[in-house]
């Protein structure tokens, strides 16, 4: 798998880019939706909702991304 880069300006990622938001300062790579592919949960801090970027067989995608009321710093 190749390295991937996502911001709030990436296609499909909800929200709009804000200066000093720190989007991506908290991340978790887990199969959150239990479909067999690892998903990426991204947060900017402990107060904003997380963004779930779904995983596919070829990597993470912005297609179908959605905000969740969970931050990426949730317990393992």
C-alpha positions as CSV (number, residue, x, y, z in Angstrom):
1,X,0.0,0.0,0.0
2,X,1.2,3.5,-0.8
3,X,1.3,6.4,1.6
4,X,-1.9,8.5,1.6
5,X,-2.6,12.1,2.6
6,X,-5.9,13.4,3.7
7,X,-7.0,16.9,4.8
8,X,-10.4,18.5,5.3
9,X,-10.0,19.8,1.7
10,X,-9.7,16.2,0.4
11,X,-12.6,14.9,-1.7
12,X,-15.3,13.3,0.4
13,X,-13.9,14.5,3.8
14,X,-16.6,16.3,5.7
15,X,-16.0,19.8,7.1
16,X,-13.9,22.6,5.8
17,X,-10.3,23.3,6.4
18,X,-9.6,25.7,9.3
19,X,-6.3,27.3,10.1
20,X,-4.7,25.8,13.3
21,X,-7.3,23.0,13.4
22,X,-4.7,20.3,13.8
23,X,-6.8,17.8,11.8
24,X,-5.0,14.5,12.1
25,X,-3.3,15.1,15.4
26,X,-5.1,12.1,16.7
27,X,-5.5,9.0,14.5
28,X,-6.5,5.4,14.9
29,X,-6.3,2.7,12.2
30,X,-8.8,-0.1,13.0
31,X,-11.6,-2.1,11.4
32,X,-14.2,0.1,13.0
33,X,-17.1,-0.9,10.9
34,X,-16.1,-4.7,11.0
35,X,-16.1,-5.2,7.3
36,X,-12.6,-6.7,7.1
37,X,-10.8,-3.5,6.0
38,X,-9.0,-1.2,8.3
39,X,-10.6,2.3,8.6
40,X,-8.9,5.5,9.6
41,X,-10.5,7.6,12.4
42,X,-9.0,11.1,12.4
43,X,-9.6,13.9,15.0
44,X,-8.1,17.3,15.5
45,X,-8.4,17.3,19.3
46,X,-10.5,15.9,22.1
47,X,-13.4,18.2,21.5
48,X,-14.2,17.9,17.8
49,X,-16.0,14.9,16.4
50,X,-13.8,12.4,14.6
51,X,-14.0,11.7,10.9
52,X,-14.2,8.1,9.8
53,X,-12.4,7.4,6.5
54,X,-13.5,4.0,5.2
55,X,-11.0,1.4,4.3
56,X,-11.1,-0.7,1.1
57,X,-9.0,-3.5,-0.3
58,X,-6.8,-0.9,-1.9
59,X,-6.5,1.5,1.0
60,X,-8.3,4.4,2.8
61,X,-10.8,6.5,0.8
62,X,-12.7,9.7,1.3
63,X,-15.7,8.2,-0.4
64,X,-18.3,7.6,2.3
65,X,-16.4,9.4,4.9
66,X,-18.5,10.7,7.8
67,X,-18.2,12.5,11.2
68,X,-18.6,10.4,14.3
69,X,-19.1,11.6,17.9
70,X,-15.9,9.8,18.8
71,X,-12.4,11.2,19.0
72,X,-9.4,9.1,17.7
73,X,-8.0,9.0,21.3
74,X,-10.6,6.4,22.4
75,X,-9.3,3.6,24.5
76,X,-7.8,0.6,22.8
